[in-house]
C-alpha cells in the first residue's frame, strides 16, 4: 500500500478530519459564489482526500485480515 503524492497535511488527518474537509469543500462547490479557478483547486484537493480515505480503508482492512488469520 502506497500513499504517494498525497500532501503531508492530508496524510496526518484522521478519517473523520478528512471526511469533514470533504464535506466543507462540497458545500463550497455547491454554493453560488464559487469561481472556476477555486473550483479546480478544490476538486484536486478532493481527489487527494479521497485517495487518503482509500488508503486508510485498505490499511484497516489489511489489519483486520491479518488479525483473523
C-alpha positions as CSV (number, residue, x, y, z in Angstrom):
1,X,0.0,0.0,0.0
2,X,1.4,3.3,-1.1
3,X,0.3,6.7,0.0
4,X,2.2,8.6,-2.7
5,X,1.6,12.1,-4.0
6,X,-0.6,13.0,-1.0
7,X,0.5,16.1,0.8
8,X,1.7,15.7,4.4
9,X,-1.1,17.8,5.8
10,X,-3.6,15.3,4.4
11,X,-1.6,12.2,5.4
12,X,-1.8,13.3,9.0
13,X,-5.6,13.6,9.0
14,X,-7.8,11.1,10.7
15,X,-10.8,9.6,8.7
16,X,-13.2,12.0,10.5
17,X,-11.0,15.0,9.8
18,X,-10.7,14.0,6.1
19,X,-14.5,13.5,5.8
20,X,-15.1,16.9,7.5
21,X,-12.9,18.6,5.0
22,X,-14.5,16.9,2.1
23,X,-17.9,18.0,3.4
24,X,-16.7,21.6,3.7
25,X,-15.3,21.6,0.1
26,X,-18.5,20.1,-1.3
27,X,-20.6,22.7,0.5
28,X,-18.3,25.4,-1.0
29,X,-18.5,23.9,-4.5
30,X,-22.3,23.8,-4.3
31,X,-22.6,27.4,-3.3
32,X,-23.3,30.0,-6.0
33,X,-20.3,32.2,-5.1
34,X,-17.6,29.8,-6.3
35,X,-15.3,30.7,-9.2
36,X,-13.8,28.3,-11.7
37,X,-10.2,28.8,-10.5
38,X,-11.0,28.0,-6.9
39,X,-13.2,25.1,-8.0
40,X,-10.4,23.4,-9.9
41,X,-8.1,23.6,-6.9
42,X,-10.9,22.4,-4.6
43,X,-11.6,19.5,-7.0
44,X,-7.9,18.5,-7.0
45,X,-7.9,18.6,-3.2
46,X,-11.0,16.4,-3.1
47,X,-9.2,13.8,-5.2
48,X,-6.2,13.8,-2.8
49,X,-8.5,13.5,0.2
50,X,-10.4,10.6,-1.5
51,X,-7.1,8.8,-2.1
52,X,-6.2,9.3,1.5
53,X,-9.5,7.8,2.6
54,X,-9.0,4.8,0.3
55,X,-5.5,4.3,1.8
56,X,-6.9,4.4,5.3
57,X,-9.6,1.8,4.5
58,X,-7.2,-0.5,2.8
59,X,-4.8,-0.2,5.7
60,X,-7.6,-1.0,8.2
61,X,-8.8,-3.9,6.0
62,X,-5.3,-5.4,6.0
63,X,-5.1,-5.1,9.8
64,X,-8.4,-6.9,10.2
65,X,-7.4,-9.6,7.7
66,X,-4.1,-10.1,9.4
67,X,-5.8,-10.4,12.8
68,X,-8.2,-13.0,11.5
69,X,-5.5,-15.4,10.2
